[in-house]
């Protein structure tokens, strides 16, 4: 397997009322932040296990004790998610993969084939119509509008983004479709897929409001 040049995680600081707001209810804002922190911690642990020359957390907010050694931190730029994703890739040269913080079920084995970069791009669709991963073999030569201008966080995001890649002349390989953690039912589903991680342990420790 080849080695990625850059492995990026785009995330928000897990603060109550700022993350995982769709988990409230049945969880409190503080509990939703704990769930988000656990999802981010599991994602970063996986990232550390994947061969890469540089691992970067593209963060909105400030790093906390949940950040392990070995990961650089850069701030997200201002603007919509499309602008922030485009800026994250613009700062990279060489094969680059970006993942989010909402799929703590990812594993090194799932990401391992990406290091081969036998295509110009990789795309990981999500069940909600978005995507959980985007990879570019040569982001330094990517057209400026490859990501910028793509409508984000809407049901058609996962269709528009790969079409942009193909229309730009890139060869694209799909990654497995995964389920993002947005709702309480999503959280339970994902925890069952990865029962030994911090995310599942955190969810087991919390009791939804209706069950108290």
Backbone as a chain_set.jsonl record, in Angstrom:
{"seq": "XXXXXXXXXXXXXXXXXXXXXXXXXXXXXXXXXXXXXXXXXXXXXXXXXXXXXXXXXXXXXXXXXXXXXXXXXXXXXXXXXXXXXXXXXXXXXXXXXXXXXXXXXXXXXXXXXXXXXXXXXXXXXXXXXXXXXXXXXXXXXXXXXXXXXXXXXXXXXXXXXXXXXXXXXXXXXXXXXXXXXXXXXXXXXXXXXXXXXXXXXXXXXXXXXXXX", "coords": {"N": [[0.828, -1.191, 0.0], [0.447, 2.262, -0.769], [1.44, 5.448, 0.651], [-0.582, 7.934, 1.992], [-0.272, 11.434, 1.389], [-1.514, 13.507, 2.784], [-3.848, 13.345, 5.402], [-6.878, 14.32, 6.332], [-9.112, 15.564, 8.841], [-12.179, 17.028, 9.168], [-13.801, 19.065, 11.467], [-15.89, 20.139, 14.258], [-15.282, 21.834, 17.34], [-16.229, 19.996, 20.153], [-18.669, 21.272, 21.697], [-21.306, 21.962, 24.023], [-24.493, 22.603, 22.646], [-23.439, 23.428, 20.24], [-22.725, 21.33, 18.66], [-23.992, 18.31, 17.19], [-26.767, 18.893, 17.438], [-29.146, 17.792, 16.651], [-29.445, 15.6, 18.184], [-30.701, 16.404, 20.397], [-33.824, 16.82, 21.7], [-33.309, 13.21, 22.225], [-31.224, 13.514, 24.036], [-29.425, 15.648, 26.32], [-27.984, 18.937, 25.639], [-25.352, 18.919, 26.708], [-24.828, 16.18, 26.883], [-25.046, 15.48, 24.192], [-22.8, 16.788, 23.248], [-20.806, 15.259, 24.491], [-21.178, 12.857, 23.126], [-20.502, 13.679, 20.55], [-17.82, 14.339, 20.996], [-16.785, 11.805, 21.561], [-17.208, 10.529, 19.113], [-15.488, 12.019, 17.508], [-13.043, 11.46, 18.772], [-12.769, 8.684, 18.308], [-12.614, 8.733, 15.525], [-10.212, 10.158, 15.125], [-8.427, 8.389, 16.309], [-8.523, 6.27, 14.496], [-7.494, 7.564, 12.25], [-4.858, 7.966, 13.053], [-3.915, 5.414, 12.829], [-3.68, 4.893, 10.17], [-1.467, 4.803, 7.44], [0.183, 7.771, 6.728], [1.779, 10.763, 5.67], [1.249, 13.18, 6.791], [-1.029, 14.235, 9.206], [-3.988, 15.914, 9.801], [-6.123, 17.976, 11.69], [-8.781, 19.799, 10.764], [-10.13, 22.371, 12.132], [-13.006, 23.842, 13.619], [-13.069, 25.992, 16.122], [-11.444, 25.296, 19.273], [-8.703, 23.094, 20.097], [-8.904, 20.325, 22.425], [-8.493, 18.227, 25.386], [-9.15, 15.881, 24.177], [-7.712, 15.626, 21.876], [-5.295, 13.678, 20.362], [-1.665, 13.135, 20.473], [0.379, 13.736, 17.552], [-1.188, 14.733, 15.562], [-1.678, 17.47, 13.537], [-3.116, 20.758, 13.861], [-5.241, 22.895, 12.124], [-6.997, 25.943, 11.567], [-10.422, 26.174, 10.514], [-11.512, 27.929, 7.613], [-13.455, 30.96, 7.066], [-16.932, 31.039, 6.016], [-19.254, 29.032, 4.018], [-19.769, 25.415, 4.195], [-18.797, 24.305, 1.822], [-16.871, 26.177, 1.05], [-15.089, 25.899, 3.167], [-14.254, 23.247, 2.947], [-13.046, 23.344, 0.419], [-10.948, 25.119, 0.962], [-9.483, 23.6, 2.782], [-8.465, 21.535, 1.171], [-7.018, 23.107, -0.584], [-4.768, 23.8, 0.789], [-3.076, 21.675, 0.541], [-0.732, 19.357, -0.928], [-0.225, 16.688, -3.122], [-1.445, 13.236, -2.748], [-4.475, 13.302, -1.044], [-6.763, 12.769, 1.54], [-9.899, 13.507, 2.901], [-11.936, 13.284, 5.743], [-14.975, 13.278, 7.709], [-16.29, 13.963, 11.063], [-18.408, 12.446, 11.75], [-18.666, 9.738, 11.393], [-17.825, 7.495, 13.244], [-17.463, 4.806, 12.987], [-15.611, 4.158, 11.082], [-12.702, 2.373, 9.966], [-9.171, 1.456, 10.026], [-8.83, -0.52, 8.085], [-10.905, -0.041, 6.32], [-10.124, 2.367, 5.195], [-7.666, 1.773, 4.126], [-7.305, 0.901, 1.301], [-7.367, 3.326, -0.041], [-4.918, 4.512, -0.031], [-3.584, 3.594, -2.256], [-4.374, 5.121, -4.405], [-5.277, 4.775, -7.146], [-6.939, 6.1, -8.757], [-8.148, 9.361, -9.809], [-9.694, 10.513, -7.906], [-11.478, 9.867, -4.835], [-14.595, 8.898, -3.433], [-16.827, 8.96, -0.77], [-19.968, 8.072, -0.188], [-22.811, 9.024, 1.851], [-25.561, 7.783, 3.811], [-27.513, 9.726, 4.187], [-27.564, 11.297, 1.97], [-25.416, 12.951, 1.728], [-21.843, 13.096, 2.038], [-19.139, 11.187, 3.41], [-16.455, 11.061, 3.032], [-13.825, 12.377, 1.011], [-11.476, 12.244, -1.485], [-8.533, 13.369, -3.144], [-6.159, 12.924, -5.661], [-4.375, 14.796, -6.613], [-4.653, 17.542, -5.338], [-3.513, 20.039, -5.633], [-3.655, 20.705, -8.283], [-6.298, 20.793, -8.854], [-9.399, 22.005, -10.23], [-10.652, 25.275, -9.321], [-13.408, 25.36, -8.747], [-14.121, 22.822, -8.041], [-15.072, 21.876, -5.595], [-16.029, 24.141, -4.315], [-19.065, 25.885, -4.256], [-20.682, 23.679, -4.469], [-23.775, 22.521, -3.297], [-24.199, 22.059, 0.105], [-25.013, 19.761, 2.785], [-27.555, 19.024, 2.022], [-30.082, 16.894, 0.489], [-29.208, 16.336, -2.137], [-26.472, 16.649, -2.205], [-24.646, 14.476, -2.264], [-24.934, 13.612, -4.848], [-24.343, 15.778, -6.493], [-21.651, 16.47, -5.868], [-19.888, 14.211, -6.69], [-20.512, 14.339, -9.408], [-19.432, 16.773, -10.137], [-16.736, 16.108, -9.932], [-16.425, 14.181, -11.947], [-17.223, 15.668, -14.202], [-15.102, 17.382, -14.322], [-13.23, 15.859, -15.47], [-12.027, 13.889, -13.947], [-11.126, 10.627, -12.81], [-13.074, 8.547, -10.794], [-13.393, 6.706, -7.835], [-15.701, 4.925, -5.907], [-16.188, 4.776, -2.398], [-17.321, 2.623, 0.318], [-20.8, 3.023, 1.172], [-21.798, 4.837, 3.991], [-23.333, 5.401, 7.225], [-24.047, 8.462, 8.613], [-23.767, 9.962, 11.875], [-26.391, 11.566, 12.958], [-28.963, 11.638, 14.127], [-30.591, 10.256, 17.12], [-31.298, 7.61, 16.577], [-29.532, 7.044, 14.51], [-27.147, 7.145, 15.967], [-27.394, 4.935, 17.684], [-27.442, 2.869, 15.812], [-24.883, 3.098, 14.605], [-23.236, 2.726, 16.823], [-23.724, 0.049, 17.337], [-22.428, -1.084, 15.204], [-19.784, -0.599, 15.755], [-18.936, -1.651, 18.442], [-16.877, -1.588, 20.316], [-15.591, 0.794, 20.581], [-14.883, 4.179, 21.771], [-17.077, 5.757, 21.231], [-19.35, 4.02, 21.239], [-19.173, 3.162, 23.894], [-19.607, 5.544, 25.279], [-22.235, 6.112, 24.514], [-23.567, 3.962, 25.691], [-23.324, 4.642, 28.322], [-24.949, 6.802, 28.694], [-28.299, 7.913, 29.279], [-31.188, 8.255, 27.447], [-33.461, 11.08, 27.574], [-36.26, 10.412, 27.645], [-36.22, 7.937, 28.792], [-35.615, 8.193, 31.403]], "CA": [[0.0, 0.0, 0.0], [1.136, 3.539, -0.775], [1.167, 6.292, 1.804], [-1.2, 9.221, 1.731], [0.503, 12.59, 1.803], [-2.295, 14.229, 3.783], [-5.092, 12.755, 5.876], [-7.54, 15.432, 7.009], [-10.405, 15.399, 9.503], [-12.824, 18.316, 9.374], [-14.618, 18.863, 12.663], [-16.175, 21.237, 15.177], [-15.006, 21.592, 18.743], [-17.448, 19.421, 20.737], [-19.206, 22.114, 22.758], [-22.765, 21.875, 24.157], [-25.252, 23.563, 21.871], [-22.758, 23.736, 18.979], [-22.553, 20.098, 17.893], [-24.993, 17.245, 17.332], [-27.994, 19.485, 17.977], [-30.289, 16.923, 16.328], [-29.558, 14.594, 19.247], [-31.382, 17.06, 21.518], [-33.783, 15.601, 22.51], [-33.554, 12.812, 23.608], [-30.097, 13.801, 24.92], [-29.22, 17.052, 26.647], [-26.864, 19.496, 24.87], [-24.073, 18.461, 27.254], [-24.65, 14.779, 26.488], [-24.789, 15.473, 22.753], [-21.392, 17.169, 23.074], [-20.002, 14.094, 24.854], [-21.292, 11.905, 22.017], [-19.694, 14.232, 19.461], [-16.41, 14.193, 21.368], [-16.426, 10.396, 21.411], [-17.133, 10.258, 17.673], [-14.256, 12.634, 17.015], [-11.902, 10.726, 19.328], [-12.64, 7.419, 17.575], [-12.16, 9.056, 14.171], [-8.8, 10.516, 15.183], [-7.674, 7.165, 16.594], [-8.405, 5.558, 13.224], [-6.592, 8.334, 11.399], [-3.487, 7.707, 13.499], [-3.535, 4.047, 12.456], [-3.575, 4.823, 8.711], [-0.213, 5.408, 6.996], [0.089, 9.1, 6.106], [2.915, 11.607, 6.029], [0.747, 14.317, 7.576], [-2.408, 14.088, 9.668], [-4.395, 17.275, 10.149], [-7.482, 18.268, 12.114], [-9.234, 21.107, 10.277], [-11.018, 22.54, 13.276], [-13.744, 25.046, 14.001], [-12.969, 26.031, 17.576], [-10.122, 25.075, 19.863], [-8.433, 21.709, 20.493], [-9.034, 20.021, 23.846], [-7.783, 17.022, 25.817], [-9.525, 14.764, 23.298], [-6.804, 15.59, 20.721], [-4.095, 12.888, 20.651], [-0.433, 13.591, 19.812], [0.616, 13.242, 16.199], [-2.13, 15.346, 14.627], [-1.601, 18.927, 13.459], [-4.408, 21.443, 13.867], [-5.348, 24.153, 11.385], [-8.36, 26.456, 11.704], [-11.273, 26.27, 9.338], [-11.7, 29.288, 7.114], [-14.824, 31.438, 7.146], [-17.764, 30.706, 4.865], [-20.033, 27.808, 4.044], [-18.991, 24.181, 4.251], [-18.087, 24.128, 0.551], [-15.68, 27.019, 1.106], [-14.16, 25.351, 4.158], [-13.658, 22.034, 2.365], [-12.148, 23.762, -0.668], [-9.743, 25.696, 1.568], [-8.701, 22.513, 3.385], [-7.723, 20.881, 0.094], [-6.11, 24.069, -1.218], [-3.527, 23.834, 1.553], [-2.405, 20.362, 0.446], [-0.082, 18.9, -2.153], [-0.104, 15.231, -3.117], [-2.666, 12.501, -2.427], [-5.098, 13.825, 0.164], [-8.093, 12.265, 1.878], [-10.594, 14.234, 3.961], [-13.101, 12.623, 6.327], [-15.658, 14.05, 8.727], [-16.276, 13.44, 12.429], [-19.722, 11.851, 12.011], [-18.656, 8.307, 11.09], [-16.817, 6.876, 14.115], [-17.332, 3.388, 12.668], [-14.562, 3.9, 10.098], [-11.579, 1.581, 10.459], [-8.002, 1.516, 9.136], [-9.029, -1.441, 6.962], [-11.796, 0.617, 5.365], [-9.396, 3.443, 4.526], [-6.382, 1.302, 3.588], [-7.15, 0.898, -0.159], [-7.28, 4.671, -0.593], [-3.514, 4.854, -0.175], [-3.095, 3.225, -3.578], [-4.721, 6.218, -5.306], [-5.261, 4.353, -8.545], [-7.882, 6.981, -9.438], [-7.904, 10.771, -9.519], [-10.476, 10.927, -6.741], [-12.259, 8.885, -4.096], [-15.806, 9.528, -2.897], [-17.542, 8.105, 0.172], [-21.333, 8.578, 0.004], [-23.48, 8.78, 3.129], [-26.966, 7.404, 3.673], [-28.408, 10.887, 4.216], [-27.43, 12.05, 0.727], [-24.162, 13.695, 1.718], [-20.691, 12.216, 1.888], [-18.297, 11.103, 4.609], [-15.044, 11.106, 2.647], [-13.48, 12.873, -0.31], [-10.038, 12.164, -1.698], [-8.002, 13.871, -4.408], [-4.774, 12.519, -5.863], [-3.548, 15.984, -6.87], [-5.47, 18.73, -5.042], [-2.832, 21.265, -6.053], [-4.011, 21.012, -9.673], [-7.748, 20.664, -8.997], [-10.077, 23.264, -10.586], [-11.134, 25.992, -8.132], [-14.823, 25.116, -8.464], [-14.353, 21.394, -7.869], [-15.881, 21.736, -4.377], [-16.681, 25.422, -4.045], [-20.317, 26.037, -4.977], [-21.514, 22.487, -4.316], [-24.7, 22.7, -2.171], [-23.849, 21.129, 1.17], [-25.997, 19.425, 3.816], [-28.87, 18.839, 1.41], [-30.148, 15.519, -0.022], [-28.534, 16.144, -3.424], [-25.03, 16.869, -2.103], [-23.92, 13.275, -2.665], [-25.018, 13.443, -6.295], [-23.693, 16.914, -7.158], [-20.192, 16.477, -5.703], [-19.175, 13.329, -7.629], [-20.7, 14.804, -10.783], [-18.41, 17.804, -10.342], [-15.452, 15.441, -10.135], [-16.441, 13.547, -13.273], [-17.27, 16.727, -15.212], [-13.761, 17.982, -14.391], [-12.344, 14.913, -16.142], [-11.353, 13.017, -12.994], [-11.624, 9.268, -12.6], [-13.55, 8.508, -9.412], [-13.758, 5.405, -7.254], [-16.568, 5.054, -4.743], [-15.967, 4.053, -1.151], [-18.596, 2.098, 0.815], [-21.782, 3.963, 1.722], [-21.857, 4.765, 5.444], [-24.375, 6.175, 7.885], [-23.595, 9.518, 9.518], [-24.48, 10.112, 13.147], [-27.13, 12.819, 13.065], [-30.06, 11.456, 15.067], [-30.377, 9.234, 18.146], [-31.346, 6.286, 15.943], [-28.24, 6.895, 13.822], [-26.126, 6.873, 16.979], [-27.56, 3.552, 18.13], [-27.062, 2.01, 14.682], [-23.431, 3.151, 14.431], [-22.622, 2.114, 18.005], [-23.819, -1.404, 17.183], [-21.42, -1.49, 14.212], [-18.456, -0.459, 16.357], [-19.281, -1.72, 19.868], [-15.725, -1.543, 21.224], [-14.975, 2.116, 20.57], [-15.302, 5.161, 22.784], [-18.415, 6.229, 20.877], [-20.335, 3.065, 21.767], [-19.092, 3.176, 25.36], [-20.261, 6.77, 25.735], [-23.68, 5.974, 24.32], [-24.073, 3.017, 26.695], [-23.281, 5.291, 29.628], [-25.957, 7.855, 28.744], [-29.691, 7.478, 29.232], [-32.029, 9.279, 26.807], [-34.391, 11.764, 28.472], [-37.525, 9.711, 27.765], [-36.056, 6.685, 29.533], [-35.186, 8.5, 32.778]], "C": [[0.867, 1.247, 0.0], [0.757, 4.332, 0.46], [0.52, 7.587, 1.342], [-0.241, 10.334, 2.129], [-0.205, 13.316, 2.936], [-3.568, 13.458, 4.122], [-5.753, 13.786, 6.783], [-8.826, 14.974, 7.687], [-10.979, 16.795, 9.694], [-13.851, 18.161, 10.484], [-14.884, 20.178, 13.371], [-15.716, 20.845, 16.576], [-16.29, 21.104, 19.41], [-17.946, 20.195, 21.959], [-20.73, 21.974, 22.829], [-23.472, 22.991, 23.384], [-24.656, 23.907, 20.528], [-22.607, 22.513, 18.088], [-23.704, 19.138, 18.176], [-26.308, 17.761, 17.93], [-29.227, 18.628, 17.662], [-30.406, 15.742, 17.295], [-30.341, 15.118, 20.447], [-32.796, 17.458, 21.106], [-33.524, 14.374, 21.622], [-32.391, 13.1, 24.56], [-30.035, 15.285, 25.215], [-28.1, 17.609, 25.772], [-25.5, 19.041, 25.381], [-23.794, 17.016, 26.861], [-24.365, 14.672, 24.994], [-23.338, 15.852, 22.463], [-20.456, 16.025, 23.451], [-20.021, 13.048, 23.742], [-20.446, 12.375, 20.834], [-18.203, 14.084, 19.748], [-15.941, 12.758, 21.19], [-16.3, 10.017, 19.943], [-15.841, 10.809, 17.09], [-13.031, 11.874, 17.508], [-11.685, 9.407, 18.594], [-12.129, 7.659, 16.16], [-10.666, 9.371, 14.16], [-7.924, 9.301, 15.488], [-7.478, 6.346, 15.318], [-7.412, 6.25, 12.306], [-5.126, 8.077, 11.774], [-2.99, 6.32, 13.082], [-3.379, 3.865, 10.949], [-2.274, 5.469, 8.271], [-0.446, 6.729, 6.264], [1.292, 9.917, 6.551], [2.484, 12.747, 6.947], [-0.715, 14.082, 7.925], [-2.831, 15.422, 10.257], [-5.856, 17.297, 10.583], [-7.811, 19.687, 11.664], [-10.403, 21.499, 11.177], [-11.707, 23.893, 13.323], [-13.783, 25.073, 15.53], [-11.549, 25.766, 18.038], [-9.92, 23.6, 20.206], [-8.553, 21.54, 21.999], [-8.271, 18.761, 24.202], [-8.112, 15.79, 24.996], [-8.575, 14.627, 22.1], [-5.557, 14.793, 21.057], [-2.854, 13.495, 19.999], [-0.353, 13.028, 18.394], [-0.318, 13.81, 15.158], [-1.962, 16.86, 14.689], [-3.009, 19.512, 13.465], [-4.3, 22.719, 13.043], [-6.783, 24.634, 11.512], [-9.126, 26.369, 10.39], [-11.378, 27.726, 8.908], [-13.154, 29.696, 7.314], [-15.604, 30.977, 5.911], [-18.525, 29.422, 5.05], [-19.141, 26.579, 4.028], [-18.224, 23.948, 2.957], [-16.805, 24.944, 0.532], [-14.636, 26.433, 2.05], [-13.489, 24.074, 3.652], [-12.658, 22.404, 1.269], [-10.847, 24.32, -0.103], [-8.867, 24.619, 2.19], [-7.867, 21.8, 2.326], [-6.701, 21.817, -0.538], [-4.777, 24.16, -0.482], [-2.703, 22.567, 1.448], [-1.794, 20.131, -0.924], [0.099, 17.397, -2.051], [-1.387, 14.566, -2.661], [-3.224, 12.866, -1.052], [-6.488, 13.227, 0.34], [-8.645, 13.084, 3.027], [-11.789, 13.426, 4.424], [-13.712, 13.555, 7.363], [-15.578, 13.371, 10.081], [-17.541, 12.652, 12.756], [-19.804, 10.359, 11.715], [-17.592, 7.609, 11.93], [-16.629, 5.389, 13.859], [-16.246, 3.115, 11.631], [-13.393, 3.178, 10.76], [-10.373, 1.784, 9.534], [-8.162, 0.628, 7.913], [-9.918, -0.818, 5.888], [-11.052, 1.671, 4.55], [-8.143, 2.968, 3.799], [-6.284, 1.353, 2.066], [-6.973, 2.27, -0.767], [-5.828, 5.067, -0.825], [-2.941, 4.505, -1.535], [-3.312, 4.345, -4.597], [-4.539, 5.828, -6.77], [-6.315, 5.098, -9.36], [-7.503, 8.427, -9.11], [-8.603, 11.211, -8.245], [-11.172, 9.73, -6.119], [-13.447, 9.61, -3.484], [-16.546, 8.539, -2.015], [-18.934, 8.641, 0.436], [-21.886, 8.213, 1.377], [-24.963, 8.501, 2.885], [-27.896, 8.602, 3.578], [-28.319, 11.753, 2.963], [-26.189, 12.913, 0.658], [-22.987, 12.784, 1.434], [-19.846, 12.287, 3.141], [-16.821, 11.201, 4.29], [-14.905, 11.644, 1.23], [-11.97, 12.857, -0.435], [-9.645, 12.673, -3.069], [-6.538, 13.486, -4.523], [-3.856, 13.72, -6.044], [-4.364, 17.243, -6.6], [-4.837, 20.032, -5.505], [-3.16, 21.653, -7.49], [-5.51, 20.909, -9.918], [-8.366, 22.009, -9.384], [-10.648, 23.947, -9.347], [-12.573, 25.661, -7.753], [-15.143, 23.628, -8.29], [-15.249, 21.115, -6.659], [-16.669, 23.013, -4.111], [-17.944, 25.564, -4.899], [-21.206, 24.809, -4.941], [-22.459, 22.718, -3.131], [-24.444, 21.635, -1.115], [-25.02, 20.926, 2.133], [-27.422, 19.421, 3.276], [-28.894, 17.451, 0.766], [-29.393, 15.283, -1.323], [-27.027, 16.339, -3.377], [-24.24, 15.688, -2.651], [-24.023, 12.952, -4.135], [-24.244, 14.543, -7.018], [-22.173, 16.823, -7.065], [-19.477, 15.484, -6.628], [-19.363, 13.728, -9.086], [-19.716, 15.915, -11.114], [-17.06, 17.165, -10.648], [-15.362, 14.869, -11.544], [-16.425, 14.602, -14.381], [-15.926, 17.425, -15.375], [-12.755, 17.036, -15.049], [-11.615, 13.965, -15.225], [-11.965, 11.618, -13.012], [-11.909, 9.107, -11.11], [-13.85, 7.073, -9.002], [-14.583, 5.641, -6.004], [-16.064, 4.212, -3.584], [-17.317, 3.51, -0.675], [-19.498, 3.212, 1.342], [-21.879, 3.744, 3.231], [-22.982, 5.641, 5.979], [-23.74, 7.186, 8.831], [-24.378, 9.462, 10.822], [-25.098, 11.503, 13.182], [-28.202, 12.719, 14.145], [-29.71, 10.399, 16.109], [-30.413, 7.835, 17.545], [-30.075, 6.018, 15.144], [-27.157, 6.485, 14.812], [-26.191, 5.426, 17.446], [-27.107, 2.572, 17.048], [-25.538, 1.944, 14.552], [-22.719, 2.508, 15.619], [-22.657, 0.598, 17.918], [-22.796, -1.923, 16.183], [-20.014, -1.486, 14.797], [-18.595, -0.493, 17.871], [-18.113, -1.534, 20.822], [-15.048, -0.172, 21.281], [-15.49, 3.019, 21.678], [-16.717, 5.653, 22.503], [-19.48, 5.315, 21.466], [-20.338, 3.067, 23.284], [-19.784, 4.405, 25.929], [-21.764, 6.659, 25.622], [-24.286, 5.03, 25.36], [-24.178, 3.683, 28.068], [-24.397, 6.326, 29.805], [-27.357, 7.272, 28.627], [-30.534, 8.57, 28.577], [-33.083, 9.817, 27.774], [-35.663, 10.972, 28.698], [-37.454, 8.44, 28.586], [-35.673, 6.93, 30.989], [-36.364, 8.477, 33.749]], "O": [[1.894, 1.299, 0.677], [-0.132, 3.943, 1.218], [1.006, 8.251, 0.427], [0.515, 10.197, 3.091], [0.418, 13.696, 3.927], [-4.273, 12.981, 3.233], [-5.253, 14.086, 7.867], [-9.537, 14.109, 7.176], [-10.345, 17.651, 10.31], [-14.672, 17.245, 10.456], [-14.217, 21.185, 13.134], [-15.757, 19.672, 16.949], [-17.337, 21.731, 19.251], [-17.678, 19.819, 23.101], [-21.381, 21.877, 21.789], [-23.094, 24.16, 23.463], [-25.289, 24.608, 19.739], [-22.384, 22.648, 16.884], [-24.303, 19.153, 19.251], [-26.882, 17.134, 18.82], [-30.244, 18.738, 18.347], [-31.365, 14.973, 17.224], [-30.613, 14.38, 21.394], [-32.966, 18.334, 20.258], [-33.522, 14.491, 20.397], [-32.545, 12.95, 25.772], [-30.542, 16.095, 24.439], [-27.329, 16.831, 25.209], [-24.59, 18.801, 24.587], [-22.658, 16.665, 26.541], [-23.536, 13.864, 24.575], [-22.719, 15.308, 21.549], [-19.423, 15.835, 22.808], [-18.999, 12.427, 23.45], [-19.761, 11.577, 20.195], [-17.42, 13.746, 18.859], [-14.828, 12.519, 20.723], [-15.395, 9.272, 19.565], [-15.182, 10.155, 16.282], [-12.084, 11.665, 16.75], [-10.548, 9.046, 18.29], [-11.313, 6.892, 15.65], [-9.938, 8.904, 13.285], [-6.807, 9.197, 14.982], [-6.401, 5.797, 15.085], [-6.589, 5.599, 11.662], [-4.264, 7.984, 10.9], [-1.785, 6.087, 12.994], [-2.985, 2.79, 10.497], [-1.989, 6.592, 8.688], [-1.195, 6.78, 5.288], [1.765, 9.776, 7.679], [3.263, 13.219, 7.775], [-1.533, 13.77, 7.059], [-2.137, 15.993, 11.098], [-6.718, 16.712, 9.928], [-7.202, 20.653, 12.123], [-11.523, 21.019, 11.003], [-11.094, 24.938, 13.102], [-14.463, 24.255, 16.15], [-10.584, 25.98, 17.304], [-10.88, 22.922, 20.57], [-8.333, 22.483, 22.759], [-7.477, 18.274, 23.397], [-7.434, 14.768, 25.103], [-8.625, 13.626, 21.385], [-4.814, 15.186, 21.957], [-2.977, 14.289, 19.067], [-0.938, 11.991, 18.083], [-0.257, 13.421, 13.992], [-2.088, 17.463, 15.755], [-3.974, 18.834, 13.114], [-3.388, 23.522, 13.238], [-7.702, 23.816, 11.561], [-8.553, 26.477, 9.306], [-11.337, 28.637, 9.735], [-13.989, 28.872, 7.688], [-15.021, 30.58, 4.902], [-18.457, 28.792, 6.106], [-17.924, 26.677, 3.87], [-17.103, 23.44, 2.994], [-15.771, 24.473, 0.057], [-13.44, 26.469, 1.762], [-12.304, 23.847, 3.898], [-11.562, 21.846, 1.201], [-9.768, 24.033, -0.622], [-7.64, 24.711, 2.134], [-6.697, 21.496, 2.556], [-5.64, 21.376, -0.978], [-3.769, 24.554, -1.069], [-1.733, 22.396, 2.186], [-2.274, 20.64, -1.937], [0.526, 16.886, -1.015], [-2.32, 15.245, -2.233], [-2.538, 12.752, -0.036], [-7.284, 13.188, -0.598], [-7.951, 13.33, 4.013], [-12.569, 12.937, 3.608], [-13.069, 14.491, 7.837], [-14.904, 12.354, 10.246], [-17.736, 12.235, 13.898], [-20.885, 9.773, 11.777], [-16.57, 7.177, 11.399], [-15.739, 4.769, 14.441], [-15.978, 1.954, 11.323], [-13.13, 3.348, 11.95], [-10.528, 2.228, 8.397], [-7.692, 0.97, 6.828], [-9.712, -1.04, 4.695], [-11.315, 1.846, 3.36], [-7.614, 3.681, 2.947], [-5.262, 1.812, 1.556], [-6.483, 2.387, -1.89], [-5.536, 5.865, -1.715], [-1.916, 5.059, -1.933], [-2.531, 4.498, -5.537], [-3.778, 6.441, -7.518], [-6.556, 4.766, -10.521], [-6.656, 8.684, -8.255], [-8.173, 12.155, -7.582], [-11.422, 8.72, -6.776], [-13.345, 10.765, -3.07], [-16.857, 7.425, -2.436], [-19.082, 9.583, 1.215], [-21.479, 7.221, 1.983], [-25.536, 8.93, 1.884], [-28.955, 8.513, 2.957], [-28.928, 12.821, 2.9], [-25.931, 13.545, -0.367], [-23.109, 11.815, 0.684], [-19.829, 13.297, 3.845], [-16.01, 11.405, 5.194], [-15.749, 11.4, 0.368], [-11.265, 13.397, 0.418], [-10.35, 12.434, -4.049], [-5.761, 13.696, -3.591], [-2.685, 13.668, -5.667], [-4.733, 17.946, -7.541], [-5.536, 21.017, -5.743], [-2.966, 22.805, -7.878], [-5.951, 20.933, -11.067], [-7.906, 23.051, -8.916], [-11.083, 23.269, -8.416], [-12.924, 25.676, -6.573], [-16.303, 23.225, -8.381], [-16.088, 20.215, -6.701], [-17.837, 22.963, -3.727], [-17.9, 25.384, -6.116], [-22.368, 24.88, -5.339], [-21.991, 23.08, -2.052], [-24.471, 20.441, -1.413], [-25.888, 21.786, 2.279], [-28.37, 19.769, 3.981], [-27.833, 16.879, 0.519], [-28.976, 14.157, -1.597], [-26.361, 16.208, -4.404], [-23.286, 15.866, -3.408], [-23.281, 12.105, -4.634], [-23.577, 14.29, -8.02], [-21.475, 17.065, -8.05], [-18.527, 15.882, -7.303], [-18.484, 13.489, -9.914], [-19.22, 15.996, -12.238], [-16.329, 17.631, -11.522], [-14.363, 15.045, -12.241], [-15.709, 14.459, -15.372], [-15.638, 17.991, -16.429], [-11.575, 17.364, -15.172], [-10.678, 13.293, -15.656], [-13.17, 11.454, -13.205], [-11.092, 9.481, -10.268], [-14.487, 6.323, -9.743], [-14.22, 6.448, -5.147], [-15.582, 3.094, -3.762], [-18.355, 3.898, -1.211], [-19.024, 4.21, 1.885], [-22.023, 2.613, 3.694], [-23.511, 6.503, 5.277], [-22.989, 6.818, 9.735], [-25.508, 8.975, 10.864], [-24.405, 12.495, 13.408], [-28.332, 13.614, 14.98], [-28.681, 9.73, 16.011], [-29.645, 6.965, 17.957], [-29.594, 4.886, 15.106], [-26.352, 5.595, 14.537], [-25.161, 4.768, 17.587], [-26.463, 1.565, 17.344], [-24.971, 0.861, 14.406], [-21.711, 1.823, 15.442], [-21.729, -0.071, 18.372], [-22.342, -3.062, 16.289], [-19.158, -2.27, 14.388], [-18.392, 0.528, 18.528], [-18.325, -1.34, 22.019], [-14.036, -0.009, 21.964], [-16.408, 2.666, 22.42], [-17.473, 5.936, 23.433], [-20.411, 5.785, 22.121], [-21.401, 2.983, 23.899], [-20.471, 4.319, 26.946], [-22.491, 7.064, 26.529], [-25.389, 5.27, 25.853], [-25.031, 3.317, 28.876], [-24.747, 6.682, 30.93], [-27.568, 6.261, 27.957], [-30.596, 9.689, 29.085], [-33.539, 9.109, 28.672], [-36.115, 10.862, 29.838], [-38.477, 7.916, 29.027], [-35.431, 5.979, 31.733], [-36.183, 8.713, 34.944]]}, "num_chains": 1, "name": "protein.A"}
